[in-house]
């Protein structure tokens, strides 16, 4: 895999883009803090961009499956650079409206870029290398997040917000240039024979396929378990920091979670060679649920850090495994629509969990909230474990009777 030129181009581009993305996110928060006093209004501005990304999802999926994916990445890269220009205008005129235009443009670009990228990975590596590639890709994303946020924080001390976005603009430009270097041959698109004019029905074609693949459906539903943790991640970190009256806990938690994630993603291929993917999926979602329960003792620093360490480690295994399941079980001609559909679900779920976390923190409190999330996660996992065991038992009985 490491001799594959496309792999290096993609991972290098992802690292550059990740640094640019996270420096931009820190810049967004800084701009909002300077010009928007209301926390609710801040959330609405951020939600506007997210809503635009969700609404464009069905169209993005159809386009990704009907157009060369390299072209999609190129156009999405151009869209990202244009979006940063809107942010320059927002800074120049101190305008929230240009900020909203930036949020919409960057989320529209992301709605095309990330599903196209997921659909492209199975086309640049062999199936047996997918798990290792997904792990490497997620590790690069994590490293770029850590470096991007640290770099942006340091840069804001010595340079202006305008200069921060110039750095982000340059990073997106480098990503765009690296995309042109990809050399990928794609087969017939849209899953229809050549010469036919069958029109795509978008997600309507994807849903029956997902329903017909129990493992894919199960992986999609079980993604809810880590999302219950990740959706309210920032709010929980703030709450734990306040509970322990220690502002340094924020940095410690992010560091422990990030490093643990990279360790998990590094070893995922070795572990997956010894155990079944479905078994591993159950094991690591259970570890996520256990780490949620451990937060009941978040008043103690060592236990709260242990919880986020377990979370990062389990997610480092879980996400590459489920990505590989989707990439191998879903037919390639439907990858664009499927990953757009999944991207849409993730965005909606993230916002629902974020709002639920805020509501629970204000009503039942942190300790009861993490127990509710943990019990809900264990119940969901138990349901699919029982369902899978029954399915395997019935299959075994049928095979013996033949």
C-alpha atoms as one frame of an Amber mdcrd trajectory, in Angstrom:
protein
   0.000   0.000   0.000   2.788   2.422   0.924   4.249   2.100  -2.574   1.009
   3.455  -4.016   1.542   7.043  -5.193  -2.162   7.880  -4.845  -2.123   6.864
  -1.166   0.654   9.351  -0.365  -1.034  12.125  -2.349  -4.352  11.549  -0.609
  -2.884  11.355   2.920  -0.627  14.383   2.384  -3.560  16.354   0.994  -5.738
  15.292   3.930  -3.102  16.468   6.407  -2.754  19.864   4.720  -6.534  20.252
   4.445  -7.003  19.216   8.081  -4.563  21.850   9.315  -6.349  24.450   7.182
  -9.764  23.283   8.360  -8.939  23.455  12.065  -7.133  26.782  11.857 -10.274
  28.054  10.112 -12.538  26.643  12.824 -10.534  28.385  15.550 -10.739  31.561
  13.450 -14.529  31.167  13.183 -14.879  30.911  16.949 -12.643  33.934  17.465
 -14.667  36.020  14.969 -17.964  34.991  16.591 -16.597  35.795  20.042 -15.620
  39.278  18.861 -18.860  40.146  17.061 -21.704  37.994  18.422 -22.437  38.378
  22.164 -25.310  35.866  22.252 -24.393  32.165  22.606 -27.734  31.186  21.082
 -27.094  33.391  18.041 -23.643  31.817  17.684 -25.205  28.364  17.607 -27.759
  29.505  15.009 -24.999  30.832  12.724 -23.091  27.562  13.000 -26.314  25.609
  12.469 -27.063  27.543   9.253 -24.019  26.072   7.542 -24.818  22.598   8.833
 -28.394  22.827   7.545 -27.135  23.797   4.082 -24.885  20.720   4.051 -27.764
  18.432   5.060 -30.143  19.867   2.434 -27.654  19.402  -0.412 -26.893  15.801
   0.652 -29.275  13.932  -1.724 -28.130  15.959  -4.735 -24.472  15.534  -3.743
 -24.887  11.751  -3.586 -26.376  11.549  -7.084 -23.699  13.792  -8.564 -20.836
  11.905  -6.875 -22.078   8.594  -8.354 -22.514  10.043 -11.839 -19.337  12.150
 -12.140 -15.636  11.327 -11.904 -14.764  11.572  -8.209 -11.464  13.306  -8.834
 -13.422  16.113 -10.495 -15.730  16.298  -7.467 -12.714  16.697  -5.161 -11.280
  19.414  -7.419 -14.523  21.409  -7.571 -15.042  20.996  -3.822 -11.487  22.285
  -3.291 -12.230  25.337  -5.408 -15.430  25.855  -3.400 -13.441  25.800  -0.160
 -11.077  28.485  -1.432 -13.988  30.668  -2.555 -15.596  30.267   0.881 -12.459
  31.671   2.559 -12.775  34.761   0.344 -16.181  35.355   1.958 -14.472  35.275
   5.343 -11.985  37.935   4.212 -15.011  40.136   3.378 -16.563  39.353   6.769
 -13.401  40.517   8.554 -13.006  43.591   6.355 -16.601  44.806   6.846 -17.124
  43.183  10.261 -20.198  41.553   8.734 -22.041  38.566  10.204 -23.822  38.093
   6.864 -20.563  37.390   5.050 -19.701  35.015   7.902 -22.974  33.140   7.234
 -22.112  33.028   3.501 -18.760  31.511   4.469 -20.414  28.871   6.697 -22.855
  27.872   3.946 -20.154  27.706   1.247 -17.708  25.660   3.354 -20.433  23.179
   4.386 -21.668  22.791   0.793 -18.110  21.985  -0.277 -17.774  19.483   2.592
 -21.070  17.815   1.589 -19.430  16.884  -1.729 -15.816  16.417  -0.612 -16.068
  13.897   2.235 -18.512  11.404   0.634 -16.479  11.553  -2.606 -13.300  10.885
  -0.627 -14.857   7.844   1.101 -16.056   6.551  -2.259 -12.587   7.081  -3.761
 -10.560   5.164  -1.153 -11.691   1.676  -2.364 -10.573   2.681  -5.851  -6.979
   3.484  -4.917  -6.174   0.494  -2.672  -6.977  -3.220  -2.784  -9.779  -4.560
  -0.587  -7.339  -6.309   1.773  -5.618  -2.938   2.372  -8.797  -0.955   3.092
  -8.670  -1.341   6.871  -5.045  -0.192   7.053  -5.803   2.714   4.709  -8.837
   3.815   6.743  -6.787   3.660   9.943  -3.954   5.679   8.385  -6.413   8.227
   6.976  -8.074   8.748  10.363  -4.716   9.031  12.106  -3.659  11.740   9.670
  -6.965  13.551  10.318  -6.384  13.362  14.086  -2.798  14.613  13.832  -3.890
  17.504  11.611  -6.614  18.375  14.161  -4.119  18.484  17.018  -1.556  20.493
  15.032  -4.180  22.765  13.445  -5.804  23.789  16.726  -2.468  24.257  18.512
  -1.042  26.243  15.588  -4.120  28.458  15.311  -4.085  29.187  19.046  -0.421
  30.182  18.894  -0.887  32.230  15.704  -3.745  34.286  17.139  -1.404  35.504
  19.880   1.056  37.036  17.406  -0.850  37.629  14.163  -4.256  38.966  13.080
  -7.380  36.952  12.336  -6.989  37.980   8.687  -3.542  36.346   8.546  -4.983
  33.160  10.064  -7.417  32.842   7.168  -4.605  33.512   4.694  -2.865  30.435
   6.166  -6.112  28.479   5.802  -6.505  29.683   2.192  -2.951  28.564   1.347
  -3.592  25.131   2.915  -6.727  24.643   0.789  -4.775  25.756  -2.277  -2.099
  23.126  -1.615  -4.827  20.498  -1.194  -6.303  21.478  -4.543  -2.910  21.179
  -6.254  -2.320  17.735  -4.719  -5.733  16.561  -5.968  -4.673  17.221  -9.573
  -1.818  14.716  -9.065  -4.181  11.795  -8.354  -4.210   9.175 -11.108  -7.361
   7.064 -10.810  -9.329   5.083 -13.373 -13.029   4.753 -12.615 -15.407   2.130
 -13.958 -18.889   2.770 -15.341 -20.797   5.108 -13.033 -24.322   5.037 -11.550
 -24.501   1.229 -11.589 -26.246   1.098 -14.991 -25.108  -0.604 -18.187 -23.334
   1.554 -20.691 -25.592   3.133 -23.248 -28.645   3.265 -20.999 -30.296   6.431
 -19.808 -31.625   5.191 -16.480 -32.004   8.136 -14.150 -30.829   7.864 -10.561
 -33.481   7.908  -7.866 -30.955   9.134  -5.336 -31.368   7.765  -1.820 -34.418
   5.706  -2.914 -32.007   3.328  -4.664 -29.641   3.155  -1.677 -32.130   2.402
   1.126 -33.209  -1.045  -0.215 -29.538  -1.993  -0.577 -28.811  -1.022   3.040
 -31.880  -2.970   4.236 -30.707  -5.975   2.221 -27.291  -5.952   3.923 -27.861
  -6.622   7.653 -24.211  -6.001   8.599 -24.226  -2.590   6.881 -27.515  -1.642
   8.552 -26.175  -2.813  11.918 -22.946  -0.825  11.506 -24.946   2.264  10.536
 -27.213   2.019  13.608 -24.364   1.210  16.017 -22.638   4.435  14.952 -25.234
   6.075  17.236 -23.292   4.761  20.263 -20.108   6.830  19.736 -22.236   9.722
  18.493 -23.938   9.884  21.924 -20.484  10.675  23.304 -19.086  12.804  20.479
 -22.174  15.001  19.952 -21.834  16.593  23.382 -18.060  16.144  23.653 -17.176
  19.835  24.012 -19.991  20.532  26.490 -18.909  17.580  28.642 -15.276  18.692
  28.575 -16.296  22.163  29.764 -18.514  20.636  32.485 -15.735  18.333  33.753
 -13.288  21.236  33.816 -15.740  23.236  35.928 -16.499  20.270  38.220 -12.803
  19.815  38.960 -12.153  23.580  38.981  -9.176  22.993  36.691  -8.967  24.746
  33.315  -5.978  22.608  32.268  -8.276  19.561  32.118  -9.608  20.687  28.748
  -6.206  20.346  27.107  -5.445  17.100  28.953  -8.705  15.488  27.856  -8.259
  16.443  24.199  -4.659  15.205  24.251  -5.456  11.872  25.933  -8.393  11.221
  23.596  -6.412  12.153  20.471  -3.328  10.091  21.354  -5.484   7.081  22.327
  -7.363   7.342  19.029  -4.105   7.236  17.073  -2.925   4.167  19.014  -6.174
   2.355  18.223  -6.095   3.280  14.532  -2.428   2.162  14.332  -3.155  -1.330
  15.690  -6.569  -1.893  14.075  -5.216  -3.919  11.152  -3.281  -6.321  13.389
  -6.259  -6.911  15.675  -8.699  -7.320  12.773  -6.554 -10.108  11.322  -7.273
 -12.203  14.436 -10.946 -11.402  15.058 -14.150 -11.041  13.042 -15.154  -7.470
  12.115 -18.631  -7.886  13.581 -17.239  -9.171  16.871 -14.821  -6.244  17.049
 -17.642  -3.804  16.304 -19.630  -5.143  19.265 -16.587  -5.137  21.550 -15.533
  -1.557  20.838 -19.042  -0.085  20.957 -19.322  -1.778  24.380 -16.057  -0.107
  25.431 -17.507   3.259  24.336 -20.624   2.595  26.450 -18.401   1.604  29.402
 -16.377   4.812  29.037 -19.657   6.759  29.183 -20.557   4.989  32.444 -17.082
   5.703  33.856 -17.784   9.431  33.526 -20.146   9.055  36.478 -16.916   9.370
  38.489 -15.674  12.372  36.481 -15.096  14.335  39.699 -11.829  12.390  39.913
  -9.197  13.514  37.403  -7.626  10.096  36.789 -11.007   8.438  36.122 -12.185
  11.171  33.752  -8.923  10.925  31.794  -9.243   7.130  31.772 -12.756   7.472
  30.350 -11.642   9.666  27.439  -8.601   7.444  26.896 -10.878   4.404  26.534
 -13.132   6.422  24.226 -10.248   7.436  21.950  -8.799   3.906  21.859 -12.132
   2.261  21.030 -12.984   4.848  18.344  -9.542   4.308  16.796 -10.631   0.718
  16.203 -14.348   1.280  15.568 -14.338   3.906  12.820 -11.813   2.194  10.472
 -13.723  -1.087  10.902 -17.162   0.364  10.059 -15.695   2.385   7.165 -14.220
  -0.819   5.742 -17.555  -2.619   6.167 -19.349   0.121   4.239 -16.697   0.279
   1.509 -16.672  -3.490   0.956 -20.338  -4.444   1.475 -22.029  -1.528  -0.329
 -21.621  -1.829  -4.156 -19.139   0.744  -5.437 -21.606   2.286  -7.878 -23.704
   3.403  -4.882 -20.857   4.702  -2.714 -21.472   8.379  -3.464 -25.140   8.247
  -2.527 -24.528   6.010   0.495 -21.760   8.149   2.002 -23.791  11.320   1.326
 -26.712   9.673   3.118 -24.467   8.666   6.032 -22.920  12.146   6.144 -26.421
  13.614   6.387 -27.416  11.240   9.199 -24.198  11.994  11.118 -24.764  15.749
  10.901 -28.392  15.518  12.053 -27.528  13.055  14.843 -24.666  15.257  16.009
 -26.975  18.257  16.386 -29.689  16.229  18.137 -27.179  14.846  20.660 -25.665
  18.304  21.154 -29.077  19.791  21.980 -29.968  16.788  24.180 -26.680  17.124
  26.079 -27.326  20.802  26.759 -30.888  20.027  27.882 -29.818  17.166  30.184
 -27.022  19.214  31.740 -29.567  21.914  32.617 -32.214  19.467  33.916 -30.970
  16.116  35.263 -27.288  17.049  35.603 -24.029  15.580  34.307 -23.908  12.363
  36.364 -27.419  11.157  35.525 -26.948  12.169  31.894 -23.887   9.953  31.352
 -25.759   7.034  32.956 -28.730   7.571  30.594 -26.403   7.628  27.595 -24.491
   4.572  28.816 -27.592   2.461  29.542 -29.117   3.456  26.177 -25.895   2.423
  24.420 -25.720  -0.951  26.188 -29.383  -1.656  25.361 -28.831  -0.887  21.668
 -25.706  -3.074  21.562 -27.479  -5.937  23.399 -30.361  -5.813  20.899 -28.046
  -6.233  17.912 -25.891  -8.872  19.641 -29.009 -10.990  20.307 -30.286 -10.380
  16.781 -26.924 -11.350  15.258 -26.618 -14.517  17.389 -30.133 -15.601  16.382
 -29.358 -14.939  12.728 -26.144 -16.981  12.880 -27.935 -19.819  14.714 -30.708
 -19.965  12.104 -28.136 -19.886   9.326 -26.233 -22.752  10.937 -29.432 -24.828
  11.277 -30.309 -24.272   7.609 -26.797 -25.266   6.482 -26.915 -28.471   8.549
 -30.326 -29.434   7.164 -29.120 -29.116   3.566
